[in-house]
Amino acid sequence: MDFEGIYCFDTATDSAQSEIRRLRDLLAHAQALHEAQRVEHRAATVAREEAIKEIEARHTAREHRLLGDIDRERLATRQAAAELAKEQKLRGRNEEEGALKLEAERGSLRAAEKVV
C-alpha cells in the first residue's frame, strides 16, 4: 500500500475542511452583521416614523390653535362692528333729536321775538 497518497488525501481533506469551517465562520459573521444592520435600520425607521407623527401632531395642534384664534378674532370683530353700528345709529338719532329740539327752540325764539 502507498501511504503517501493517503497522507496527501488526508491533508487535502483537512485543508478543505478547514476552508469550509473558515467560510462558514465568515458566512455566520456576515449574517450576524446583516441582522444587526437590519435591526438598526428598523429601529431608525421606527424612530423616524414616530418623529414624523409627533411633528404632524404638533403641526395639527398649532393649526387648530391658530384657527381658534382666528375664529375668536372674527367674533370679536363682528361684535365690535355691531357695537359701532349701534353707536352710530344712536348718535344719528341723538343728532336728529338735537336738530329737532334746536329747530323747535328757534321757532319758539322767533315766536317770542314777534310778541315782543
Disulfide bonds with the S-S distance in Angstrom:
none
